[in-house]
Amino acid sequence: MAAGVAHQIEISEAPTTVWGERFGEKRRLVDDPSIREILGVASKKGILSFAGGFPDPSLLPLEQLAQISRDVMNSSACVAAQYGVPEGACVLREELARLAAADGRSCGADSIVITTGGQQAIDLLAQIFLNQGDAIAVTRPCYLGALQIFSAYKPRYLEIESDDEGPILSQVETALRQHPKFFYIVSAFDNPSGISVSKARAISIVEMCERFDVPIIEDGAYKELYYSKRHVSLREVESERLRHAGGVYSNSGRVIFVGTLSKVVAPGLRIGWIEAPTEVREGVVLLKQVTDLHSSNITQLVTAEFLKRHSETFWPMLRESYRVRCQAALHAVKKHMGAHVIHCTEPSGGFYLWIEVDSSIDTSAMLSRAVREHGVAYVPGAPFFATSPRRNAMRVCFSNLSTDSIDEGIARISRALF
Ligand SMILES: Cc1ncc(COP(=O)(O)O)c(C=O)c1O
């Protein structure tokens, strides 16, 4: 530049970048906005929402958590506010091992890894097991949050239909013969189907997975929410078999159990866990460290104390509250939807009814009208299918509405659909 000539700054439009071209494949593969949309719809004012799988806010143990938080900060602030270990705080793992044992799933605290919610547990397991294009066995329908994790690996889905007792055995066998990396299943009060695997069916599935050497990822998100009778898990069946055979879970287990306290304490805690045999557990700990070092220490200590002080009295109250709502929902379906219903599950625990209606009705297409004109929201069935969606189904979550609102809401769904 010649001396004395003023430097000219050209003002042009700020340069932009095309982000989409830079993103990796995972960003493109995880492209299903369904969960976000559901959460958005659920929070709109005036809508009776059967959409999000939330606990009722009036059933959250707010006072107890506030008191325990104060106590933890008074007694253990330095530990709570410091870095921790990836496998999670020992006190919490010990509490969870105690609960697991009481529920027939004997495993020591050393078999447990704390995760940031059940969702991270599934994600870490997917990271451990899956390569692109691997075969995995899943139920039809299947928990949408798990499908979204798995789909990032472009898996070959082997889908298994269920009847009232759980996955149909001939279909389980067909799937297992194709050597899937694992079989993922929500065995109790399934999200979305509401179905629970019977004890007899659980025994057959565990035997079959042993015979074909296929691990099971058993998601027990709703397990503690039984209405009257405790549910026997696949892990419990395996525990019994190992005991008879003189085996130990850490070496010989094949069922990996995923738990969460989101539905039975509070989802905002983000506390989940994995019970796994040693080699799997070691892999989970490594990946957990890489992902987020560890889950929040403060929440882990608060949660451990909550379990010690309150789970025995708190959970029976939750079970009864959700049982009453489930009865109200089933009654309302009979009353308002009647002959249009082809099938409706009668769950013995959990949050969900799965309703199949006249085959001519596309519940996805009807949703926006139901919300706009009738002020009611549900989740259409289609996103819960890994492939070939069934369009005439819906998931109705009754956990977050009063019995009166449940009746009114089902009446609105009926008016919107039929
Ligand atoms: C079957 C199932 N597994 C896992 C999760 C995720 O649980 P969390 O909120 O603890 O991440 C959910 C949440 O709805 C669920 O329904």
The ligand as an SDF file (V2000), in Angstrom:
LIG
                    3D

 16 16  0  0  0  0  0  0  0  0999 V2000
  -37.9640  -47.6370   27.8610 C   0  0  0  0  0  0  0  0  0  0  0  0
  -37.1750  -46.4330   28.1980 C   0  0  0  0  0  0  0  0  0  0  0  0
  -35.8470  -46.5360   28.3300 N   0  0  0  0  0  0  0  0  0  0  0  0
  -35.0880  -45.4700   28.6290 C   0  0  0  0  0  0  0  0  0  0  0  0
  -35.6500  -44.2260   28.7920 C   0  0  0  0  0  0  0  0  0  0  0  0
  -34.7720  -43.0530   29.0780 C   0  0  0  0  0  0  0  0  0  0  0  0
  -34.7510  -42.7940   30.4220 O   0  0  0  0  0  0  0  0  0  0  0  0
  -34.0180  -41.5270   31.0290 P   0  0  0  0  0  0  0  0  0  0  0  0
  -35.0260  -40.4260   31.0960 O   0  0  0  0  0  0  0  0  0  0  0  0
  -33.5690  -41.9910   32.3680 O   0  0  0  0  0  0  0  0  0  0  0  0
  -32.8500  -41.1970   30.1550 O   0  0  0  0  0  0  0  0  0  0  0  0
  -37.0280  -44.0640   28.6550 C   0  0  0  0  0  0  0  0  0  0  0  0
  -37.6460  -42.7340   28.7950 C   0  0  0  0  0  0  0  0  0  0  0  0
  -38.7700  -42.4950   28.4920 O   0  0  0  0  0  0  0  0  0  0  0  0
  -37.8100  -45.1970   28.3570 C   0  0  0  0  0  0  0  0  0  0  0  0
  -39.1350  -45.1200   28.2060 O   0  0  0  0  0  0  0  0  0  0  0  0
  1  2  1  0
  2  3  1  0
  2 15  2  0
  3  4  2  0
  4  5  1  0
  5  6  1  0
  5 12  2  0
  6  7  1  0
  7  8  1  0
  8  9  2  0
  8 10  1  0
  8 11  1  0
 12 13  1  0
 12 15  1  0
 13 14  2  0
 15 16  1  0
M  END
$$$$
